Amino acid sequence: MRAIDLSSVTWRKSSYSNQDGGQCLEFAENLPVVPVRDSKDPRRAPLVFGAGAWSVFAGAVKRGDLFG
């Protein structure tokens, strides 16, 4: 698998993140994959998901189906 340079991407905080510094998830858009990172530790390597897998996950979060 080829490495993707994420040094110049724009990270966006999830609308589900806690604005008080708690659960802060950030992701980058408009890439062939979806990198996700913890905004409290941005130097740590992000998790990288395929676009299809991320779409399924995000849909489950929106529906509240994660732990059902």
Secondary structure, DSSP 4 states (H G I P E B T S, - for coil): ------TTPPEEE-TTS-TTSSS-EEEE-SSSEEEEEETTSTTSPPEEEEHHHHHHHHHHHHHT-S--
